[in-house]
Amino acid sequence: MNEAIAYPSPCDSPDDASVQVHPIALDEQLRFERLITEISTLLMHIPADEVERQIVTALGRVARFLGFEVAAYSLLTGNATA
């Protein structure tokens, strides 16, 4: 997954012949979209007491997919002072 992959811009028209997408890029995009769909579906159907744990798990899955070694999230409570 070390190849440079160019995705077409959402602003590109579908008939723009200058946009060429490598088949590997399409496969990677499809795999990513499936991952996000799986995560979204899971998060919609879990009990409230499982949300935080599942978000951490999902973050790890996305990080691994993207090739990141570290991923983190912060929980903002609204009690912070400026």
KOLGU-4560 file (N, C-alpha, C; in nm, 3 decimals, padded with zeros to 5 digits):
<recs>
<n_xx: 00.083 n_yy: -00.119 n_zz: 00.000 ca_xx: 00.000 ca_yy: 00.000 ca_zz: 00.000 c_xx: 00.087 c_yy: 00.125 c_zz: 00.000 mol: A seq: 1 type: MET>
<n_xx: 00.207 n_yy: 00.115 n_zz: -00.051 ca_xx: 00.298 ca_yy: 00.228 ca_zz: -00.056 c_xx: 00.288 c_yy: 00.306 c_zz: -00.186 mol: A seq: 2 type: ASN>
<n_xx: 00.198 n_yy: 00.264 n_zz: -00.277 ca_xx: 00.183 ca_yy: 00.335 ca_zz: -00.402 c_xx: 00.107 c_yy: 00.465 c_zz: -00.381 mol: A seq: 3 type: GLU>
<n_xx: 00.141 n_yy: 00.565 n_zz: -00.460 ca_xx: 00.064 ca_yy: 00.689 ca_zz: -00.456 c_xx: -00.066 c_yy: 00.664 c_zz: -00.531 mol: A seq: 4 type: ALA>
<n_xx: -00.177 n_yy: 00.695 n_zz: -00.469 ca_xx: -00.307 ca_yy: 00.671 ca_zz: -00.528 c_xx: -00.380 c_yy: 00.804 c_zz: -00.540 mol: A seq: 5 type: ILE>
<n_xx: -00.427 n_yy: 00.833 n_zz: -00.661 ca_xx: -00.500 ca_yy: 00.957 ca_zz: -00.684 c_xx: -00.648 c_yy: 00.925 c_zz: -00.700 mol: A seq: 6 type: ALA>
<n_xx: -00.730 n_yy: 00.981 n_zz: -00.613 ca_xx: -00.874 ca_yy: 00.965 ca_zz: -00.625 c_xx: -00.929 c_yy: 01.084 c_zz: -00.699 mol: A seq: 7 type: TYR>
<n_xx: -01.032 n_yy: 01.062 n_zz: -00.780 ca_xx: -01.091 ca_yy: 01.177 ca_zz: -00.850 c_xx: -01.159 c_yy: 01.270 c_zz: -00.752 mol: A seq: 8 type: PRO>
<n_xx: -01.156 n_yy: 01.395 n_zz: -00.783 ca_xx: -01.222 ca_yy: 01.495 ca_zz: -00.700 c_xx: -01.373 c_yy: 01.484 c_zz: -00.718 mol: A seq: 9 type: SER>
<n_xx: -01.451 n_yy: 01.510 n_zz: -00.612 ca_xx: -01.597 ca_yy: 01.510 ca_zz: -00.627 c_xx: -01.644 c_yy: 01.615 c_zz: -00.726 mol: A seq: 10 type: PRO>
<n_xx: -01.559 n_yy: 01.714 n_zz: -00.755 ca_xx: -01.595 ca_yy: 01.819 ca_zz: -00.849 c_xx: -01.575 c_yy: 01.777 c_zz: -00.994 mol: A seq: 11 type: CYS>
<n_xx: -01.499 n_yy: 01.669 n_zz: -01.017 ca_xx: -01.477 ca_yy: 01.621 ca_zz: -01.152 c_xx: -01.607 c_yy: 01.564 c_zz: -01.208 mol: A seq: 12 type: ASP>
<n_xx: -01.636 n_yy: 01.599 n_zz: -01.331 ca_xx: -01.755 ca_yy: 01.544 ca_zz: -01.392 c_xx: -01.730 c_yy: 01.400 c_zz: -01.432 mol: A seq: 13 type: SER>
<n_xx: -01.833 n_yy: 01.315 n_zz: -01.431 ca_xx: -01.814 ca_yy: 01.174 ca_zz: -01.461 c_xx: -01.759 c_yy: 01.149 c_zz: -01.601 mol: A seq: 14 type: PRO>
<n_xx: -01.784 n_yy: 01.241 n_zz: -01.693 ca_xx: -01.736 ca_yy: 01.221 ca_zz: -01.830 c_xx: -01.604 c_yy: 01.293 c_zz: -01.856 mol: A seq: 15 type: ASP>
<n_xx: -01.535 n_yy: 01.337 n_zz: -01.752 ca_xx: -01.406 ca_yy: 01.404 ca_zz: -01.766 c_xx: -01.300 c_yy: 01.300 c_zz: -01.800 mol: A seq: 16 type: ASP>
<n_xx: -01.259 n_yy: 01.296 n_zz: -01.926 ca_xx: -01.165 ca_yy: 01.194 ca_zz: -01.974 c_xx: -01.025 c_yy: 01.212 c_zz: -01.916 mol: A seq: 17 type: ALA>
<n_xx: -00.996 n_yy: 01.329 n_zz: -01.858 ca_xx: -00.861 ca_yy: 01.352 ca_zz: -01.804 c_xx: -00.841 c_yy: 01.282 c_zz: -01.670 mol: A seq: 18 type: SER>
<n_xx: -00.949 n_yy: 01.236 n_zz: -01.606 ca_xx: -00.938 ca_yy: 01.168 ca_zz: -01.476 c_xx: -00.924 c_yy: 01.019 c_zz: -01.502 mol: A seq: 19 type: VAL>
<n_xx: -00.808 n_yy: 00.965 n_zz: -01.463 ca_xx: -00.786 ca_yy: 00.822 ca_zz: -01.477 c_xx: -00.757 c_yy: 00.767 c_zz: -01.338 mol: A seq: 20 type: GLN>
<n_xx: -00.835 n_yy: 00.670 n_zz: -01.298 ca_xx: -00.820 ca_yy: 00.612 ca_zz: -01.165 c_xx: -00.765 c_yy: 00.471 c_zz: -01.181 mol: A seq: 21 type: VAL>
<n_xx: -00.658 n_yy: 00.443 n_zz: -01.112 ca_xx: -00.596 ca_yy: 00.311 ca_zz: -01.115 c_xx: -00.688 c_yy: 00.210 c_zz: -01.051 mol: A seq: 22 type: HIS>
<n_xx: -00.698 n_yy: 00.087 n_zz: -01.107 ca_xx: -00.786 ca_yy: -00.014 ca_zz: -01.047 c_xx: -00.756 c_yy: -00.042 c_zz: -00.900 mol: A seq: 23 type: PRO>
<n_xx: -00.629 n_yy: -00.032 n_zz: -00.860 ca_xx: -00.596 ca_yy: -00.052 ca_zz: -00.718 c_xx: -00.662 c_yy: 00.057 c_zz: -00.634 mol: A seq: 24 type: ILE>
<n_xx: -00.665 n_yy: 00.179 n_zz: -00.686 ca_xx: -00.729 ca_yy: 00.288 ca_zz: -00.612 c_xx: -00.877 c_yy: 00.260 c_zz: -00.591 mol: A seq: 25 type: ALA>
<n_xx: -00.942 n_yy: 00.209 n_zz: -00.694 ca_xx: -01.084 ca_yy: 00.178 ca_zz: -00.680 c_xx: -01.107 c_yy: 00.067 c_zz: -00.579 mol: A seq: 26 type: LEU>
<n_xx: -01.020 n_yy: -00.033 n_zz: -00.579 ca_xx: -01.031 ca_yy: -00.142 ca_zz: -00.482 c_xx: -01.011 c_yy: -00.090 c_zz: -00.341 mol: A seq: 27 type: ASP>
<n_xx: -00.910 n_yy: -00.005 n_zz: -00.320 ca_xx: -00.885 ca_yy: 00.053 ca_zz: -00.187 c_xx: -01.003 c_yy: 00.138 c_zz: -00.141 mol: A seq: 28 type: GLU>
<n_xx: -01.057 n_yy: 00.216 n_zz: -00.232 ca_xx: -01.171 ca_yy: 00.301 ca_zz: -00.197 c_xx: -01.291 c_yy: 00.214 c_zz: -00.158 mol: A seq: 29 type: GLN>
<n_xx: -01.315 n_yy: 00.107 n_zz: -00.231 ca_xx: -01.425 ca_yy: 00.018 ca_zz: -00.200 c_xx: -01.404 c_yy: -00.049 c_zz: -00.065 mol: A seq: 30 type: LEU>
<n_xx: -01.282 n_yy: -00.095 n_zz: -00.037 ca_xx: -01.253 ca_yy: -00.157 ca_zz: 00.094 c_xx: -01.274 c_yy: -00.057 c_zz: 00.207 mol: A seq: 31 type: ARG>
<n_xx: -01.233 n_yy: 00.070 n_zz: 00.187 ca_xx: -01.251 ca_yy: 00.171 ca_zz: 00.290 c_xx: -01.400 c_yy: 00.199 c_zz: 00.312 mol: A seq: 32 type: PHE>
<n_xx: -01.474 n_yy: 00.212 n_zz: 00.204 ca_xx: -01.618 ca_yy: 00.237 ca_zz: 00.216 c_xx: -01.688 c_yy: 00.122 c_zz: 00.287 mol: A seq: 33 type: GLU>
<n_xx: -01.646 n_yy: -00.001 n_zz: 00.260 ca_xx: -01.704 ca_yy: -00.116 ca_zz: 00.331 c_xx: -01.672 c_yy: -00.111 c_zz: 00.479 mol: A seq: 34 type: ARG>
<n_xx: -01.549 n_yy: -00.075 n_zz: 00.512 ca_xx: -01.510 ca_yy: -00.063 ca_zz: 00.652 c_xx: -01.597 c_yy: 00.039 c_zz: 00.723 mol: A seq: 35 type: LEU>
<n_xx: -01.612 n_yy: 00.156 n_zz: 00.663 ca_xx: -01.694 ca_yy: 00.262 ca_zz: 00.724 c_xx: -01.839 c_yy: 00.218 c_zz: 00.736 mol: A seq: 36 type: ILE>
<n_xx: -01.889 n_yy: 00.147 n_zz: 00.638 ca_xx: -02.027 ca_yy: 00.095 ca_zz: 00.645 c_xx: -02.042 c_yy: -00.004 c_zz: 00.759 mol: A seq: 37 type: THR>
<n_xx: -01.946 n_yy: -00.095 n_zz: 00.773 ca_xx: -01.950 ca_yy: -00.193 ca_zz: 00.883 c_xx: -01.949 c_yy: -00.123 c_zz: 01.019 mol: A seq: 38 type: GLU>
<n_xx: -01.861 n_yy: -00.026 n_zz: 01.032 ca_xx: -01.849 ca_yy: 00.047 ca_zz: 01.159 c_xx: -01.978 c_yy: 00.124 c_zz: 01.188 mol: A seq: 39 type: ILE>
<n_xx: -02.031 n_yy: 00.192 n_zz: 01.087 ca_xx: -02.155 ca_yy: 00.269 ca_zz: 01.105 c_xx: -02.271 c_yy: 00.180 c_zz: 01.147 mol: A seq: 40 type: SER>
<n_xx: -02.282 n_yy: 00.066 n_zz: 01.079 ca_xx: -02.390 ca_yy: -00.028 ca_zz: 01.111 c_xx: -02.376 c_yy: -00.079 c_zz: 01.254 mol: A seq: 41 type: THR>
<n_xx: -02.254 n_yy: -00.114 n_zz: 01.292 ca_xx: -02.230 ca_yy: -00.162 ca_zz: 01.428 c_xx: -02.267 c_yy: -00.056 c_zz: 01.531 mol: A seq: 42 type: LEU>
<n_xx: -02.224 n_yy: 00.067 n_zz: 01.509 ca_xx: -02.250 ca_yy: 00.174 ca_zz: 01.607 c_xx: -02.398 c_yy: 00.207 c_zz: 01.619 mol: A seq: 43 type: LEU>
<n_xx: -02.475 n_yy: 00.182 n_zz: 01.513 ca_xx: -02.619 ca_yy: 00.210 ca_zz: 01.519 c_xx: -02.695 c_yy: 00.107 c_zz: 01.602 mol: A seq: 44 type: MET>
<n_xx: -02.634 n_yy: -00.009 n_zz: 01.623 ca_xx: -02.708 ca_yy: -00.119 ca_zz: 01.685 c_xx: -02.647 c_yy: -00.168 c_zz: 01.816 mol: A seq: 45 type: HIS>
<n_xx: -02.576 n_yy: -00.081 n_zz: 01.886 ca_xx: -02.518 ca_yy: -00.124 ca_zz: 02.014 c_xx: -02.582 c_yy: -00.049 c_zz: 02.129 mol: A seq: 46 type: ILE>
<n_xx: -02.581 n_yy: -00.108 n_zz: 02.247 ca_xx: -02.634 ca_yy: -00.039 ca_zz: 02.365 c_xx: -02.546 c_yy: 00.081 c_zz: 02.401 mol: A seq: 47 type: PRO>
<n_xx: -02.604 n_yy: 00.176 n_zz: 02.467 ca_xx: -02.533 ca_yy: 00.300 ca_zz: 02.503 c_xx: -02.407 c_yy: 00.273 c_zz: 02.585 mol: A seq: 48 type: ALA>
<n_xx: -02.409 n_yy: 00.172 n_zz: 02.670 ca_xx: -02.292 ca_yy: 00.146 ca_zz: 02.753 c_xx: -02.175 c_yy: 00.084 c_zz: 02.675 mol: A seq: 49 type: ASP>
<n_xx: -02.195 n_yy: 00.051 n_zz: 02.549 ca_xx: -02.090 ca_yy: -00.007 ca_zz: 02.465 c_xx: -02.031 c_yy: 00.096 c_zz: 02.367 mol: A seq: 50 type: GLU>
<n_xx: -02.091 n_yy: 00.214 n_zz: 02.357 ca_xx: -02.052 ca_yy: 00.311 ca_zz: 02.254 c_xx: -01.904 c_yy: 00.348 c_zz: 02.263 mol: A seq: 51 type: VAL>
<n_xx: -01.858 n_yy: 00.387 n_zz: 02.381 ca_xx: -01.719 ca_yy: 00.431 ca_zz: 02.392 c_xx: -01.621 c_yy: 00.320 c_zz: 02.354 mol: A seq: 52 type: GLU>
<n_xx: -01.644 n_yy: 00.201 n_zz: 02.402 ca_xx: -01.554 ca_yy: 00.089 ca_zz: 02.370 c_xx: -01.554 c_yy: 00.060 c_zz: 02.221 mol: A seq: 53 type: ARG>
<n_xx: -01.671 n_yy: 00.065 n_zz: 02.160 ca_xx: -01.681 ca_yy: 00.036 ca_zz: 02.017 c_xx: -01.618 c_yy: 00.148 c_zz: 01.932 mol: A seq: 54 type: GLN>
<n_xx: -01.625 n_yy: 00.272 n_zz: 01.979 ca_xx: -01.560 ca_yy: 00.382 ca_zz: 01.908 c_xx: -01.409 c_yy: 00.362 c_zz: 01.909 mol: A seq: 55 type: ILE>
<n_xx: -01.354 n_yy: 00.322 n_zz: 02.023 ca_xx: -01.210 ca_yy: 00.295 ca_zz: 02.032 c_xx: -01.171 c_yy: 00.182 c_zz: 01.937 mol: A seq: 56 type: VAL>
<n_xx: -01.252 n_yy: 00.076 n_zz: 01.935 ca_xx: -01.226 ca_yy: -00.036 ca_zz: 01.845 c_xx: -01.232 c_yy: 00.010 c_zz: 01.699 mol: A seq: 57 type: THR>
<n_xx: -01.333 n_yy: 00.088 n_zz: 01.665 ca_xx: -01.349 ca_yy: 00.137 ca_zz: 01.528 c_xx: -01.232 c_yy: 00.227 c_zz: 01.488 mol: A seq: 58 type: ALA>
<n_xx: -01.189 n_yy: 00.312 n_zz: 01.580 ca_xx: -01.074 ca_yy: 00.398 ca_zz: 01.552 c_xx: -00.952 c_yy: 00.314 c_zz: 01.520 mol: A seq: 59 type: LEU>
<n_xx: -00.931 n_yy: 00.207 n_zz: 01.594 ca_xx: -00.820 ca_yy: 00.117 ca_zz: 01.568 c_xx: -00.829 c_yy: 00.053 c_zz: 01.431 mol: A seq: 60 type: GLY>
<n_xx: -00.949 n_yy: 00.013 n_zz: 01.392 ca_xx: -00.968 ca_yy: -00.048 ca_zz: 01.259 c_xx: -00.936 c_yy: 00.050 c_zz: 01.148 mol: A seq: 61 type: ARG>
<n_xx: -00.983 n_yy: 00.174 n_zz: 01.162 ca_xx: -00.955 ca_yy: 00.276 ca_zz: 01.060 c_xx: -00.805 c_yy: 00.306 c_zz: 01.056 mol: A seq: 62 type: VAL>
<n_xx: -00.744 n_yy: 00.318 n_zz: 01.172 ca_xx: -00.600 ca_yy: 00.348 ca_zz: 01.178 c_xx: -00.519 c_yy: 00.237 c_zz: 01.109 mol: A seq: 63 type: ALA>
<n_xx: -00.554 n_yy: 00.112 n_zz: 01.138 ca_xx: -00.482 ca_yy: 00.000 ca_zz: 01.073 c_xx: -00.502 c_yy: 00.003 c_zz: 00.923 mol: A seq: 64 type: ARG>
<n_xx: -00.623 n_yy: 00.031 n_zz: 00.879 ca_xx: -00.650 ca_yy: 00.037 ca_zz: 00.736 c_xx: -00.563 c_yy: 00.143 c_zz: 00.669 mol: A seq: 65 type: PHE>
<n_xx: -00.549 n_yy: 00.258 n_zz: 00.735 ca_xx: -00.473 ca_yy: 00.369 ca_zz: 00.677 c_xx: -00.322 c_yy: 00.353 c_zz: 00.697 mol: A seq: 66 type: LEU>
<n_xx: -00.282 n_yy: 00.252 n_zz: 00.773 ca_xx: -00.140 ca_yy: 00.228 ca_zz: 00.795 c_xx: -00.080 c_yy: 00.311 c_zz: 00.906 mol: A seq: 67 type: GLY>
<n_xx: -00.164 n_yy: 00.365 n_zz: 00.995 ca_xx: -00.115 ca_yy: 00.444 ca_zz: 01.107 c_xx: -00.069 c_yy: 00.353 c_zz: 01.219 mol: A seq: 68 type: PHE>
<n_xx: 00.032 n_yy: 00.396 n_zz: 01.290 ca_xx: 00.080 ca_yy: 00.320 ca_zz: 01.405 c_xx: 00.006 c_yy: 00.362 c_zz: 01.533 mol: A seq: 69 type: GLU>
<n_xx: -00.040 n_yy: 00.485 n_zz: 01.537 ca_xx: -00.105 ca_yy: 00.538 ca_zz: 01.657 c_xx: -00.232 c_yy: 00.613 c_zz: 01.617 mol: A seq: 70 type: VAL>
<n_xx: -00.337 n_yy: 00.595 n_zz: 01.696 ca_xx: -00.461 ca_yy: 00.671 ca_zz: 01.678 c_xx: -00.514 c_yy: 00.704 c_zz: 01.817 mol: A seq: 71 type: ALA>
<n_xx: -00.576 n_yy: 00.818 n_zz: 01.831 ca_xx: -00.628 ca_yy: 00.858 ca_zz: 01.961 c_xx: -00.755 c_yy: 00.941 c_zz: 01.942 mol: A seq: 72 type: ALA>
<n_xx: -00.831 n_yy: 00.948 n_zz: 02.049 ca_xx: -00.947 ca_yy: 01.037 ca_zz: 02.050 c_xx: -00.955 c_yy: 01.102 c_zz: 02.186 mol: A seq: 73 type: TYR>
<n_xx: -01.026 n_yy: 01.213 n_zz: 02.191 ca_xx: -01.045 ca_yy: 01.285 ca_zz: 02.317 c_xx: -01.193 c_yy: 01.298 c_zz: 02.344 mol: A seq: 74 type: SER>
<n_xx: -01.229 n_yy: 01.286 n_zz: 02.469 ca_xx: -01.367 ca_yy: 01.304 ca_zz: 02.510 c_xx: -01.378 c_yy: 01.441 c_zz: 02.576 mol: A seq: 75 type: LEU>
<n_xx: -01.453 n_yy: 01.530 n_zz: 02.515 ca_xx: -01.472 ca_yy: 01.664 ca_zz: 02.569 c_xx: -01.599 c_yy: 01.664 c_zz: 02.654 mol: A seq: 76 type: LEU>
<n_xx: -01.588 n_yy: 01.707 n_zz: 02.776 ca_xx: -01.701 ca_yy: 01.700 ca_zz: 02.867 c_xx: -01.778 c_yy: 01.831 c_zz: 02.879 mol: A seq: 77 type: THR>
<n_xx: -01.722 n_yy: 01.939 n_zz: 02.832 ca_xx: -01.787 ca_yy: 02.068 ca_zz: 02.845 c_xx: -01.752 c_yy: 02.137 c_zz: 02.974 mol: A seq: 78 type: GLY>
<n_xx: -01.670 n_yy: 02.076 n_zz: 03.060 ca_xx: -01.632 ca_yy: 02.135 ca_zz: 03.188 c_xx: -01.498 c_yy: 02.206 c_zz: 03.181 mol: A seq: 79 type: ASN>
<n_xx: -01.436 n_yy: 02.210 n_zz: 03.065 ca_xx: -01.303 ca_yy: 02.273 ca_zz: 03.052 c_xx: -01.317 c_yy: 02.425 c_zz: 03.060 mol: A seq: 80 type: ALA>
<n_xx: -01.214 n_yy: 02.488 n_zz: 03.114 ca_xx: -01.210 ca_yy: 02.634 ca_zz: 03.119 c_xx: -01.104 c_yy: 02.684 c_zz: 03.023 mol: A seq: 81 type: THR>
<n_xx: -01.129 n_yy: 02.800 n_zz: 02.964 ca_xx: -01.036 ca_yy: 02.855 ca_zz: 02.864 c_xx: -00.923 c_yy: 02.928 c_zz: 02.930 mol: A seq: 82 type: ALA>
</recs>
